[in-house]
Amino acid sequence: MADVAFPSDYARARADFLRAAEAAGARLRSFALPGHRGPDGGELCVDTAYVGPPGPRKLLVTVSGTHGIEGFCGSACQTGILLREGMARQAGPGTGVLLVHALNPYGFAYLRRVNEDNVDLNRNFVDHAAPPHNDAYDAVHPALLPPDSPAFAPGELVAGLNALRDRLGPQTLQEAVTRGQYRHADGLFYGGVRPVWSQRVFRTVVAEQIAGAAHVAYIDLHTGLGERGVGEPIFRGGRDPDAHERARRWYGDALTASELGTSSSTPIVGNTATAVADGLGPDGRLTAITLEFGTQPGPEVLLALCADAWLHRRHAPGEAVRSELKQLIRAAFCPADDATWRERIGRRAREVFGQALAGLADAKPEEAR
């Protein structure tokens, strides 16, 4: 089967998605980000497309662009596989497919992992009245964002990161950096101080289009962790006691779990699946994963994140520097010029979407509500 087509930018991704959704007969809804426009002057929107019967008991939900720039991959999979190839139409009786496209449209459009507020959306779904503390991040923040850096110096930054890695160990460093932090607004993996616009939109989508289902398969599409081209299904929850075992049945031995130490991702806080679990309540059955596609080695991805943060703080670094760093960032999260990588992403996404639909087909009515 042919590769999925990767869009050149956010505007093309959105246009392709909407066109494919209309051709598939999907019901569309759009949420425009207020106060911001894209690089081309166009609207920045979260778009949803639903294929299936009204009021489904079973629902597959896929989300792209939670981490902005990672939306190139997620959008390609949603548009190419679920819509153009017709997989959304292959759902069983009483089963619907909901596609949430570009949940962080600002980051997608401006090639950033974070949103318009410099917030990591996948760390924003916490109780902001009592946010979790990450003291370990406080200790590494100065090395990630040197305060006196008029020019981006990758050699010095890499040396500092290597020294940190040698002192702490790779696992401890990853946990400190990526868990989520709520004190350094200019830092990495910053979860914010309140629910951001994208979270509020997503909770509206959950309430209006997801909460009525009894069984939900949830797949949040990401890139940047793990072996290049490998699509790792990372367990992200479901609050009933059988959720992990159910996910294991659906996705097989490839399923990993951050909390068990089997994943390329260390434990995180405040991810998007929290909103789905909240919306379904205790009687719904949620089987949630992140489908994480590997791109570059971890140190290179971290360097790209540091470059992005530096670029955000230096408002006028010069177009040549900006262009160079944006290319570095894009390569870390969407190396779409690699045909082998594209082919592996398409093949694996088809497989995992199929596993989710098969799992929903086997779900028994008595297991929920």
C-alpha positions as CSV (number, residue, x, y, z in Angstrom):
1,M,0.0,0.0,0.0
2,A,1.3,3.5,-0.8
3,D,2.9,5.8,1.7
4,V,0.6,8.3,3.4
5,A,1.2,11.8,2.1
6,F,2.8,14.2,4.6
7,P,1.6,17.8,4.3
8,S,4.1,20.6,3.7
9,D,2.6,22.9,6.4
10,Y,-0.4,23.4,8.7
11,A,-2.5,25.1,6.1
12,R,-2.1,22.3,3.6
13,A,-2.7,19.7,6.4
14,R,-6.0,21.4,7.4
15,A,-7.2,21.8,3.8
16,D,-6.4,18.1,3.0
17,F,-8.1,16.9,6.2
18,L,-11.3,18.9,5.6
19,R,-11.4,17.9,1.9
20,A,-11.0,14.2,2.8
21,A,-13.5,14.4,5.6
22,E,-16.1,16.0,3.3
23,A,-15.5,13.3,0.7
24,A,-16.0,10.6,3.4
25,G,-19.3,12.1,4.5
26,A,-18.0,13.0,7.9
27,R,-19.7,15.5,10.2
28,L,-17.4,18.4,10.7
29,R,-17.0,20.9,13.5
30,S,-14.3,23.6,13.8
31,F,-13.0,25.7,16.7
32,A,-10.9,28.8,15.7
33,L,-8.1,30.0,18.0
34,P,-9.0,33.6,19.0
35,G,-6.4,36.3,18.7
36,H,-3.9,34.4,16.4
37,R,-3.5,33.7,12.7
38,G,-1.2,31.4,10.9
39,P,2.0,32.4,9.0
40,D,-0.2,32.7,5.9
41,G,-2.8,34.8,7.6
42,G,-5.3,32.0,7.8
43,E,-7.3,30.7,10.7
44,L,-5.8,28.3,13.2
45,C,-8.4,25.7,14.1
46,V,-9.1,22.5,15.9
47,D,-11.2,20.5,13.5
48,T,-13.2,17.4,14.3
49,A,-14.6,14.9,11.8
50,Y,-17.0,12.2,12.8
51,V,-17.8,9.1,10.7
52,G,-20.4,6.7,11.9
53,P,-23.9,6.4,13.4
54,P,-25.5,8.9,15.7
55,G,-24.9,8.2,19.4
56,P,-22.4,5.3,19.0
57,R,-22.0,2.9,21.9
58,K,-18.4,2.3,20.8
59,L,-16.0,5.0,19.6
60,L,-12.5,5.2,18.2
61,V,-11.0,8.6,18.9
62,T,-7.7,9.7,17.3
63,V,-6.0,13.0,18.1
64,S,-3.2,14.7,16.1
65,G,-1.1,17.8,16.9
66,T,-1.3,17.7,20.7
67,H,2.4,18.6,20.4
68,G,2.0,21.0,17.5
69,I,4.8,20.1,15.1
70,E,4.2,16.4,15.7
71,G,0.9,17.0,13.9
72,F,2.5,16.5,10.5
73,C,2.7,12.8,11.2
74,G,-0.7,12.5,13.0
75,S,-2.5,14.5,10.4
76,A,-1.0,12.3,7.6
77,C,-2.3,9.2,9.3
78,Q,-5.7,10.6,10.0
79,T,-6.2,12.0,6.5
80,G,-4.5,9.3,4.5
81,I,-5.6,6.1,6.3
82,L,-8.8,6.8,8.3
83,L,-10.4,9.0,5.6
84,R,-8.9,8.6,2.1
85,E,-8.3,4.9,2.5
86,G,-11.6,4.5,4.2
87,M,-10.6,2.7,7.4
88,A,-13.1,4.9,9.3
89,R,-15.9,3.3,7.3
90,Q,-14.7,-0.2,8.3
91,A,-15.8,0.2,11.9
92,G,-18.3,-2.4,13.1
93,P,-22.0,-1.9,13.8
94,G,-22.8,0.8,16.4
95,T,-19.2,2.0,16.2
96,G,-18.1,5.5,15.3
97,V,-14.7,7.1,14.5
98,L,-13.9,10.6,15.7
99,L,-10.9,12.4,14.4
100,V,-9.6,15.5,16.3
101,H,-7.2,17.3,14.0
102,A,-4.5,19.7,15.2
103,L,-5.4,20.0,18.8
104,N,-2.6,22.6,19.1
105,P,-2.9,24.4,15.8
106,Y,-0.6,27.2,16.8
107,G,2.3,24.9,17.5
108,F,1.6,23.0,14.3
109,A,1.6,26.1,12.2
110,Y,4.6,27.7,13.8
111,L,6.7,24.5,14.1
112,R,6.6,24.4,17.8
113,R,5.8,21.6,20.2
114,V,4.2,23.9,22.6
115,N,1.2,26.2,22.2
116,E,0.7,29.9,21.9
117,D,1.4,30.4,25.6
118,N,4.6,28.3,25.5
119,V,2.6,25.5,27.3
120,D,3.1,21.8,26.7
121,L,-0.6,20.8,26.2
122,N,0.2,17.2,27.2
123,R,1.2,18.4,30.7
124,N,-1.7,20.9,31.0
125,F,-4.5,18.5,32.2
126,V,-3.8,18.7,35.9
127,D,-5.4,20.4,38.9
128,H,-3.9,23.8,38.6
129,A,-4.9,24.7,42.1
130,A,-2.4,22.1,43.4
131,P,0.0,21.4,40.5
132,P,2.5,18.6,41.0
133,H,6.0,19.7,41.8
134,N,9.0,18.6,39.9
135,D,12.0,19.6,42.0
136,A,14.3,17.6,39.8
137,Y,13.6,19.9,36.8
138,D,14.5,23.0,38.9
139,A,18.1,21.5,39.1
140,V,18.5,21.0,35.4
141,H,16.7,24.0,34.0
142,P,19.8,26.3,33.9
143,A,21.6,23.8,31.8
144,L,18.7,23.5,29.3
145,L,18.3,27.2,29.0
146,P,21.5,29.1,29.8
147,P,20.5,32.6,30.8
148,D,23.3,34.5,29.1
149,S,23.1,33.2,25.5
150,P,23.0,35.9,22.9
151,A,23.7,33.3,20.2
152,F,22.6,29.7,20.1
153,A,25.7,27.6,20.8
154,P,24.9,24.0,20.2
155,G,28.4,22.8,21.0
156,E,28.3,24.3,24.5
157,L,24.8,23.1,25.0
158,V,25.6,19.6,24.0
159,A,28.6,19.5,26.3
160,G,26.4,20.7,29.2
161,L,23.7,18.2,28.4
162,N,26.3,15.4,28.2
163,A,27.7,16.4,31.5
164,L,24.2,16.3,33.0
165,R,23.6,12.9,31.5
166,D,26.9,11.5,32.8
167,R,26.2,12.8,36.3
168,L,22.5,11.8,36.6
169,G,22.2,8.9,34.2
170,P,20.0,9.0,31.0
171,Q,16.9,7.7,32.7
172,T,17.0,10.2,35.6
173,L,17.7,13.1,33.3
174,Q,14.8,12.1,31.0
175,E,12.5,11.8,34.0
176,A,13.5,15.2,35.3
177,V,13.1,17.0,32.0
178,T,10.0,15.4,30.6
179,R,7.7,14.6,33.5
180,G,6.2,18.1,33.4
181,Q,7.0,21.2,35.4
182,Y,4.9,24.2,36.6
183,R,7.4,26.8,37.8
184,H,9.5,27.8,34.8
185,A,7.3,29.5,32.1
186,D,10.2,29.7,29.7
187,G,11.3,26.1,30.2
188,L,10.7,22.8,28.7
189,F,7.6,20.7,29.3
190,Y,5.9,23.6,31.1
191,G,2.3,22.7,32.0
192,G,1.0,26.2,32.6
193,V,-1.0,27.8,35.4
194,R,-4.5,27.3,34.1
195,P,-6.4,25.2,31.5
196,V,-5.3,26.6,28.1
197,W,-7.6,27.2,25.1
198,S,-6.9,23.8,23.5
199,Q,-7.7,22.0,26.8
200,R,-11.0,23.8,27.0
201,V,-11.9,23.0,23.4
202,F,-11.0,19.4,24.0
203,R,-13.1,19.1,27.1
204,T,-16.0,20.5,25.0
205,V,-15.4,17.9,22.3
206,V,-15.4,15.2,25.0
207,A,-18.6,16.4,26.5
208,E,-20.4,16.8,23.2
209,Q,-19.0,13.9,21.1
210,I,-17.3,11.3,23.3
211,A,-19.0,11.2,26.8
212,G,-22.1,9.3,25.6
213,A,-20.1,6.2,24.4
214,A,-19.8,3.1,26.6
215,H,-16.5,2.0,25.1
216,V,-13.8,4.4,23.9
217,A,-10.5,3.5,22.2
218,Y,-8.3,6.6,22.4
219,I,-5.2,7.1,20.3
220,D,-3.1,10.2,20.7
221,L,-0.6,10.4,17.8
222,H,3.0,11.6,18.7
223,T,6.5,11.6,17.4
224,G,10.0,12.0,18.9
225,L,10.6,9.1,21.3
226,G,11.9,5.6,20.7
227,E,13.6,3.8,17.8
228,R,13.3,5.5,14.5
229,G,10.2,4.5,12.5
230,V,8.8,2.3,15.3
231,G,5.3,3.0,16.4
232,E,5.1,2.2,20.2
233,P,1.7,1.9,21.8
234,I,2.1,3.4,25.3
235,F,-0.7,2.8,27.8
236,R,-2.3,6.0,29.0
237,G,-5.1,4.8,31.0
238,G,-8.6,3.9,31.6
239,R,-9.8,4.0,35.2
240,D,-11.5,0.6,35.4
241,P,-9.2,-2.1,36.8
242,D,-9.2,-4.1,33.6
243,A,-8.0,-1.3,31.4
244,H,-4.4,-2.3,31.1
245,E,-5.2,-6.0,30.5
246,R,-7.7,-4.9,27.9
247,A,-5.1,-2.8,26.1
248,R,-2.7,-5.7,26.2
249,R,-5.3,-7.9,24.5
250,W,-5.8,-5.3,21.8
251,Y,-2.3,-4.2,21.1
252,G,-0.3,-7.3,22.1
253,D,3.2,-7.6,23.5
254,A,4.2,-4.3,21.9
255,L,2.2,-2.4,24.5
256,T,4.3,-0.5,27.0
257,A,3.7,1.5,30.1
258,S,5.7,4.4,31.5
259,E,4.8,3.5,35.1
260,L,6.1,0.0,34.6
261,G,9.4,1.2,33.1
262,T,8.8,-0.6,29.8
263,S,8.3,2.5,27.6
264,S,10.6,4.9,25.8
265,S,8.5,7.5,27.7
266,T,9.1,8.0,31.4
267,P,6.0,8.8,33.6
268,I,4.3,12.1,32.8
269,V,1.5,14.1,34.3
270,G,-1.4,16.0,32.8
271,N,-1.9,14.1,29.5
272,T,-4.9,14.5,27.2
273,A,-6.5,11.1,28.0
274,T,-7.3,12.6,31.5
275,A,-10.1,14.7,29.9
276,V,-11.6,11.6,28.2
277,A,-11.5,9.6,31.5
278,D,-13.1,12.6,33.3
279,G,-15.8,12.8,30.7
280,L,-16.7,9.1,30.6
281,G,-17.0,8.8,34.3
282,P,-16.8,5.6,36.3
283,D,-19.2,3.6,34.1
284,G,-17.5,4.1,30.7
285,R,-14.6,1.9,29.5
286,L,-11.6,3.8,28.2
287,T,-8.7,2.1,26.5
288,A,-6.2,4.9,25.9
289,I,-2.7,4.9,24.3
290,T,-0.2,7.2,22.9
291,L,1.0,5.9,19.5
292,E,4.6,7.2,19.6
293,F,6.7,7.1,16.4
294,G,10.5,7.3,16.9
295,T,12.5,9.9,14.9
296,Q,16.0,10.8,16.1
297,P,18.1,9.7,19.0
298,G,17.0,11.2,22.4
299,P,20.0,13.6,22.7
300,E,19.2,15.1,19.3
301,V,15.5,15.5,20.1
302,L,16.4,17.2,23.4
303,L,18.8,19.6,21.5
304,A,16.0,20.5,19.2
305,L,13.7,21.3,22.1
306,C,16.4,23.5,23.7
307,A,16.9,25.2,20.3
308,D,13.1,25.9,20.1
309,A,13.1,27.3,23.7
310,W,16.1,29.5,22.9
311,L,14.5,30.7,19.7
312,H,11.3,31.6,21.6
313,R,13.2,33.8,24.0
314,R,15.3,35.5,21.3
315,H,12.6,37.3,19.4
316,A,14.8,38.5,16.6
317,P,17.8,36.2,16.0
318,G,18.0,36.8,12.3
319,E,16.2,34.9,9.5
320,A,19.1,32.6,8.7
321,V,19.4,31.5,12.3
322,R,15.7,31.1,12.6
323,S,15.4,29.0,9.4
324,E,18.3,26.8,10.5
325,L,16.9,26.1,13.9
326,K,13.4,25.5,12.5
327,Q,14.9,22.9,10.2
328,L,16.6,21.2,13.2
329,I,13.3,21.2,15.1
330,R,11.3,19.8,12.1
331,A,13.8,17.0,11.5
332,A,13.5,16.0,15.2
333,F,9.8,15.5,15.0
334,C,9.0,14.9,11.3
335,P,11.8,13.5,9.1
336,A,9.3,13.1,6.3
337,D,12.1,13.3,3.6
338,D,13.0,9.8,4.7
339,A,10.9,7.5,2.5
340,T,11.6,4.4,4.6
341,W,10.4,6.3,7.7
342,R,7.2,7.4,6.0
343,E,6.5,3.9,4.8
344,R,7.0,2.4,8.3
345,I,4.7,5.1,9.9
346,G,1.9,4.3,7.4
347,R,2.2,0.6,7.9
348,R,2.2,0.8,11.7
349,A,-0.6,3.3,11.9
350,R,-2.8,1.0,9.8
351,E,-2.0,-1.9,12.0
352,V,-2.7,-0.1,15.3
353,F,-5.9,1.6,14.0
354,G,-7.1,-1.9,12.9
355,Q,-6.2,-3.3,16.4
356,A,-8.3,-0.6,18.0
357,L,-11.3,-1.3,15.8
358,A,-11.0,-5.0,16.4
359,G,-10.8,-4.5,20.1
360,L,-14.0,-2.4,20.0
361,A,-15.7,-5.0,17.9
362,D,-15.0,-7.6,20.6
363,A,-16.0,-5.4,23.5
364,K,-19.1,-6.8,25.3
365,P,-22.0,-4.5,26.2
366,E,-22.1,-5.9,29.8
367,E,-18.5,-4.6,30.3
368,A,-19.8,-1.0,30.5
369,R,-22.7,0.7,32.1
